[in-house]
Amino acid sequence: MAGPKAAEDGSAAPLLPAQAGERSSGGVGGGATSAQTLGNVVVSIVGTGVLGLPYAFRAAGWVAGSIGVAAAGSATLYCMLLLVDCRDKLKEEETEECCHGHYTYGDLGDRCFGTIGRCLTETLVLVSQAGGSVAYLIFIGQNLHSTFSQLMSPAGFIFAILLPLQIALSFIRSLSSLSPFSIFADVCNVLAMAIVIKEDLQLFDHPFSNRSAFNGLWAVPFTFGVAVFCFEGFSMTLALEASMADRRKFRSVLSQAVAAIIAVYVCFGVCGYLAYGEATKDIITLNLPNNWSSAAVKVGLCIALAFTFPVMMHPIHEIVETRFRSNRCFRKLSHNDGGAEWIGLHASRVLVVAVLTVVASFIPFFGSFISFVGSTMCALLSFVLPALFHLSIVGSSIPLWRRVLDYGILLFGLAFAGYGLVTALSSH
């Protein structure tokens, strides 16, 4: 998974620090330069999901997989820009004193559909974020098991090592304190991708022999779901746009970042599948030979992701704690005993971490899991809601062809999410 998504209301601090003293132009913004925002976008999107791409290419074929990744990336970029359109429209209608131009994903839901819209938006953020957190645990457990298979099972690593560590780290409440670990994790991801591609190239003899270009229509939704999961930093869109010193440049910066990521994803997926063929595993690092460099990559990834897991959990804790604080009984108890509030909030963090750890221990297949999350929760969050918000907020002022396109994205997102859910239920 990528860096942290938005907090419960869709906002999050930039992962890379902005330069002090920079002024906003083109709207009230933060102090991040174009280069810093470009880095923030990459940190927010690129994550462990990319290591499942070669397996998705194995399922669909290298041509179909490439098309699926490009389509998923392009559709995600378009829907990200829909959110920016909504923010711009609301900024025109509001006085500066109202929101100072800072609208969150939850705010858009509230403006369009009231409390129900906000709850639906925040629930989708919560569930998709929980799915990403579970994917972290599965990835770490399976990679540690592949390196130290004589010690314990993947579930054993999850319970014996990750659960105690994550409970301890859950007491860190500051997102800024955790952001360096997120950047470190992305550096490790880049290193892992480079080493995997190096190993792939060494295996190339006749790379296109016995490698399918297209394995049938049935495999395309699986690949598209994995690809959508890999472009998961969707809820960070408005927060990243708000962090820019010159918001007018955000569309260009976002487009450049997504185009570069699409190219890297396609290259990585094709190289992995061509190298290993039908032996490609759902986490490509599991295909690496048992030597010191491969073991170092796996362990480095696991360490980095273990310490960025709390960043992934931050939005979940924010949602849960907000609901706790809004509960009348909890407010009364906290008013009578300040220590009870601290105990209650931290107990909720421990409980959430424990529940997700148990869920991760029962999921055997990383690739199938991330495809399911991508084709259901991420599809609703990335396609359905942006199209709905855009039609509701901006629809009356856009040309007919754009309304038709929005409705097309809306129907596609609903159909794709329904297909992903039916496929998951029918396979069990």
C-alpha positions in Angstrom: 0.0 0.0 0.0 0.8 3.6 -0.4 1.3 6.3 2.2 -1.6 7.3 4.4 -4.9 8.1 2.9 -7.0 10.9 4.3 -8.0 11.0 7.8 -11.7 10.5 8.7 -12.7 13.7 7.0 -10.4 13.1 4.1 -7.6 15.4 5.2 -4.0 14.6 6.0 -0.8 16.5 6.5 1.7 16.4 3.6 4.3 13.7 3.9 7.1 15.9 2.7 7.7 19.1 4.5 6.9 22.4 2.9 9.4 25.2 2.7 8.7 27.9 5.3 7.7 31.3 4.1 6.2 30.4 0.8 3.1 32.2 -0.1 0.0 30.9 -1.8 -1.1 32.1 -5.3 -4.1 31.0 -7.1 -6.1 30.2 -3.9 -5.5 29.8 -0.3 -3.0 27.0 0.0 -0.1 25.7 1.9 3.6 26.2 1.2 4.5 23.1 -0.8 6.3 23.6 -4.1 5.5 21.7 -7.3 8.4 19.4 -6.7 7.3 18.7 -3.1 3.8 18.1 -4.2 5.0 15.7 -6.9 6.9 13.8 -4.2 3.8 13.8 -1.9 1.7 12.3 -4.7 4.2 9.5 -5.4 4.5 8.8 -1.7 0.7 8.7 -1.4 0.1 6.3 -4.3 3.0 4.0 -4.7 3.1 1.2 -2.2 3.1 -2.6 -1.6 0.2 -3.2 -4.1 2.7 -2.8 -6.9 4.4 -6.0 -5.9 1.2 -7.9 -6.8 1.1 -6.5 -10.4 3.2 -9.2 -12.1 0.7 -11.8 -10.7 -2.2 -9.7 -12.2 -0.3 -9.7 -15.5 0.0 -13.5 -15.3 -3.8 -13.7 -14.9 -4.7 -11.3 -17.8 -1.7 -11.5 -20.1 1.0 -8.9 -20.6 -0.9 -6.9 -23.2 -4.3 -7.0 -21.4 -2.5 -6.2 -18.1 -0.8 -3.2 -19.6 -4.1 -1.9 -20.9 -5.8 -2.5 -17.6 -3.1 -0.6 -15.6 -3.2 2.3 -18.1 -7.0 2.4 -18.0 -7.2 2.3 -14.2 -4.6 5.0 -13.8 -6.2 7.3 -16.4 -9.7 6.8 -14.8 -8.3 7.5 -11.4 -6.6 10.6 -12.5 -9.8 11.9 -14.2 -11.8 11.3 -11.0 -9.2 13.0 -8.9 -9.6 16.0 -11.1 -13.3 15.8 -10.6 -12.8 16.3 -6.9 -10.7 19.4 -7.6 -13.5 20.7 -9.9 -15.9 20.3 -7.0 -13.6 22.1 -4.6 -13.2 25.0 -7.1 -16.9 25.3 -7.5 -17.6 25.4 -3.8 -14.8 27.9 -3.3 -16.6 30.2 -5.7 -19.9 29.9 -3.8 -18.5 30.3 -0.3 -17.2 33.3 1.5 -13.5 33.0 2.4 -14.3 33.0 6.1 -16.3 29.8 5.7 -13.8 27.1 4.9 -10.8 29.1 3.5 -10.9 26.9 0.5 -10.1 23.7 2.4 -12.8 21.1 1.7 -12.4 17.5 2.6 -13.8 14.3 1.0 -16.3 14.1 3.9 -17.2 17.8 3.3 -18.1 17.0 -0.3 -20.3 14.1 0.8 -22.0 16.3 3.4 -22.6 19.2 0.8 -24.2 16.8 -1.7 -26.2 14.4 0.5 -26.1 15.7 4.0 -25.2 13.5 7.0 -25.8 10.4 5.1 -23.3 11.4 2.4 -20.7 12.2 5.0 -21.2 8.9 6.8 -21.1 6.9 3.5 -17.9 8.7 2.4 -16.2 8.2 5.8 -17.3 4.6 5.9 -15.8 3.8 2.5 -12.5 5.5 3.5 -12.5 3.5 6.7 -13.2 0.1 5.1 -10.8 0.7 2.2 -8.1 1.9 4.6 -8.7 -1.2 6.8 -8.2 -3.3 3.7 -4.9 -1.6 2.9 -3.8 -2.2 6.5 -4.7 -5.8 6.3 -2.7 -6.1 3.1 0.3 -4.7 4.9 0.1 -7.4 7.5 -0.3 -10.2 4.9 2.6 -8.9 2.9 4.9 -8.7 6.0 3.9 -12.1 7.3 4.4 -13.9 4.0 7.7 -12.3 3.3 9.1 -13.0 6.7 7.9 -16.6 6.4 9.6 -16.9 3.0 12.9 -15.7 4.5 12.7 -17.5 7.9 10.4 -20.4 7.0 11.9 -22.6 9.7 10.8 -20.3 12.5 7.0 -20.1 12.1 4.1 -19.7 9.7 3.0 -16.3 8.2 0.2 -16.2 10.8 2.7 -16.9 13.5 4.8 -13.9 12.4 1.7 -11.7 12.4 0.7 -12.6 15.9 4.1 -13.1 17.6 5.9 -10.1 16.1 3.6 -7.7 14.4 0.7 -7.6 16.9 2.8 -6.6 19.9 4.8 -4.1 17.8 1.7 -2.5 16.3 -0.1 -2.2 19.6 2.9 -0.3 21.0 3.1 1.9 17.9 -0.6 2.6 18.0 0.0 4.9 21.0 1.9 7.4 18.7 -0.8 9.9 17.9 1.2 12.4 15.8 1.1 11.8 12.0 4.1 14.1 11.5 6.1 11.8 13.8 5.3 8.8 11.6 5.8 10.4 8.1 9.6 9.8 7.9 8.8 6.0 8.1 6.4 6.3 5.2 9.1 8.0 3.1 11.5 5.2 4.1 9.0 2.6 3.1 8.7 4.1 -0.4 12.5 4.2 -0.8 12.4 0.5 0.1 9.7 -0.1 -2.4 11.7 1.6 -5.2 14.8 -0.5 -4.2 12.8 -3.7 -4.2 11.3 -2.9 -7.6 14.8 -2.2 -8.9 16.2 -5.5 -7.6 13.2 -7.4 -8.9 13.6 -5.9 -12.4 17.3 -6.7 -12.3 16.5 -10.3 -11.4 13.9 -10.4 -14.1 16.2 -9.2 -16.8 18.7 -11.9 -15.9 16.1 -14.5 -16.6 15.2 -13.1 -20.0 16.1 -15.6 -22.8 13.1 -15.7 -25.0 10.8 -13.6 -22.9 7.7 -13.7 -25.1 7.8 -17.4 -25.6 5.0 -19.2 -23.6 3.8 -15.8 -22.3 0.2 -15.0 -23.0 -0.7 -11.6 -24.3 -4.4 -11.9 -23.6 -6.0 -14.6 -21.4 -9.6 -13.8 -22.0 -12.1 -11.2 -20.7 -12.7 -12.9 -17.4 -9.2 -12.0 -16.2 -9.4 -8.3 -17.0 -11.6 -7.3 -14.0 -9.1 -9.1 -11.7 -6.2 -7.1 -13.1 -8.2 -3.8 -13.1 -9.0 -4.4 -9.5 -5.3 -4.9 -8.6 -4.4 -1.8 -10.6 -7.1 0.3 -8.8 -5.7 -0.8 -5.5 -2.3 0.3 -6.6 -3.6 3.8 -7.2 -5.0 3.9 -3.7 -4.0 7.4 -2.5 -7.2 8.8 -3.8 -8.5 10.3 -0.6 -5.4 12.4 -0.3 -6.3 14.4 -3.4 -7.9 17.5 -1.7 -5.3 17.5 1.1 -2.4 17.5 -1.5 -4.1 20.2 -3.5 -4.6 22.3 -0.4 -0.9 21.9 0.5 0.4 23.6 -2.6 1.6 27.1 -2.6 0.2 27.6 -6.1 -2.9 25.5 -6.4 -3.2 26.4 -10.1 -0.3 24.0 -10.9 -1.8 21.1 -9.1 -3.6 19.6 -12.1 -0.4 19.6 -14.1 1.7 18.2 -11.3 -0.9 15.4 -10.6 -1.1 14.5 -14.3 2.7 14.2 -14.6 2.9 12.1 -11.4 0.2 9.7 -12.5 1.6 9.3 -16.0 5.0 8.5 -14.6 3.5 6.0 -12.2 1.5 4.3 -14.9 4.7 3.8 -17.0 6.6 2.3 -14.0 3.7 0.0 -13.1 3.4 -1.3 -16.6 7.2 -1.9 -16.9 7.3 -3.6 -13.5 4.3 -5.8 -14.3 5.5 -6.9 -17.7 9.0 -7.6 -16.6 7.9 -9.7 -13.7 5.5 -11.8 -15.7 7.9 -12.3 -18.6 10.6 -13.4 -16.3 8.6 -16.0 -14.2 5.6 -16.8 -16.4 3.1 -19.2 -14.8 5.4 -19.4 -11.8 4.8 -15.8 -10.9 3.6 -15.5 -7.3 1.0 -13.1 -5.9 3.9 -11.2 -4.2 6.7 -11.0 -6.7 9.4 -10.8 -4.0 8.5 -14.4 -3.2 10.0 -15.3 -6.6 13.4 -13.9 -5.7 16.2 -16.4 -5.2 17.3 -17.2 -1.7 20.4 -15.1 -1.5 21.6 -12.3 0.8 20.4 -9.4 -1.4 16.9 -10.8 -1.8 16.7 -11.5 1.9 17.9 -8.0 2.7 15.2 -6.5 0.4 12.4 -8.6 2.0 13.5 -7.8 5.5 14.0 -4.1 4.7 10.5 -3.9 3.2 9.0 -5.7 6.2 10.7 -3.4 8.7 9.7 -0.3 6.8 6.1 -1.4 6.4 5.9 -2.5 10.0 6.7 1.1 11.1 4.4 2.7 8.5 1.5 0.5 9.4 0.5 3.1 12.1 0.4 5.7 9.3 -2.1 3.5 7.5 -4.1 3.1 10.7 -4.2 6.8 11.5 -7.4 7.5 9.5 -9.1 4.5 11.1 -8.2 5.6 14.6 -9.4 9.2 13.7 -12.8 7.9 12.7 -13.2 5.6 15.6 -12.1 8.2 18.1 -14.4 10.8 16.6 -17.3 8.5 17.0 -16.3 7.7 20.6 -16.2 11.4 21.5 -19.6 12.0 20.0 -21.1 9.3 22.1 -23.1 10.8 25.0 -22.1 8.2 27.6 -18.4 8.5 26.7 -18.6 12.3 27.0 -20.2 12.0 30.4 -17.6 9.5 31.6 -14.7 11.6 30.2 -16.1 14.7 31.9 -16.2 12.9 35.3 -12.8 11.2 34.9 -10.2 12.6 32.5 -8.1 9.4 32.7 -11.1 7.3 31.5 -11.0 9.2 28.2 -7.3 8.3 27.7 -7.9 4.7 28.6 -11.0 4.4 26.4 -9.3 6.0 23.3 -6.2 3.9 23.5 -8.2 0.7 24.3 -10.1 1.4 21.0 -6.8 1.6 19.2 -5.6 -1.7 20.6 -8.9 -3.4 19.8 -8.9 -2.2 16.2 -5.3 -3.4 15.6 -6.1 -6.7 17.2 -9.2 -7.2 15.0 -7.3 -6.4 11.8 -4.5 -8.7 12.8 -6.9 -11.6 13.2 -8.5 -10.8 9.8 -5.0 -10.8 8.2 -4.2 -14.2 9.7 -7.1 -15.8 7.9 -6.5 -14.4 4.4 -4.1 -16.8 2.5 -3.8 -15.0 -0.9 -2.4 -11.5 -1.2 -3.3 -11.0 -4.9 -6.9 -12.1 -4.6 -7.4 -9.9 -1.5 -6.0 -6.7 -3.0 -8.0 -7.3 -6.2 -11.2 -7.7 -4.1 -10.5 -4.5 -2.1 -9.6 -2.6 -5.3 -12.7 -3.8 -7.2 -15.2 -3.1 -4.4 -14.3 -0.4 -1.8 -11.6 1.4 -3.9 -13.9 1.4 -6.9 -16.7 3.0 -5.0 -14.3 5.5 -3.4 -12.4 6.3 -6.6 -15.1 6.3 -9.2 -18.7 6.3 -7.9 -18.5 9.0 -5.3 -16.4 11.5 -7.4 -18.9 11.1 -10.3 -21.8 11.6 -7.9 -20.2 14.7 -6.2 -19.3 16.2 -9.6 -22.8 15.8 -11.0 -24.4 17.2 -7.9 -22.0 20.2 -7.4 -20.9 21.1 -10.9 -23.3 19.2 -13.1 -25.5 22.2 -14.1 -22.6 24.2 -15.4 -20.8 21.6 -17.5 -21.5 20.6 -21.1 -23.6 17.6 -22.0 -20.7 15.3 -23.0 -19.1 15.7 -19.6 -22.3 14.8 -17.8 -22.6 11.7 -20.0 -19.0 10.8 -19.1 -19.7 11.3 -15.4 -22.8 9.0 -15.6 -20.7 6.5 -17.5 -18.0 6.5 -14.8 -20.7 6.2 -12.1 -22.4 3.2 -13.8 -19.1 1.6 -14.5 -17.9 2.0 -10.9 -21.2 0.5 -9.5 -21.1 -2.4 -12.0 -17.4 -3.1 -11.3 -18.0 -3.0 -7.5 -20.9 -5.4 -7.9 -18.9 -7.8 -10.0 -16.1 -7.8 -7.5 -18.5 -8.5 -4.6 -20.3 -11.3 -6.5 -17.0 -12.9 -7.6 -15.7 -12.9 -4.0 -18.9 -14.4 -2.6 -19.2 -17.1 -5.3 -15.6 -18.2 -4.8 -16.2 -19.1 -1.1 
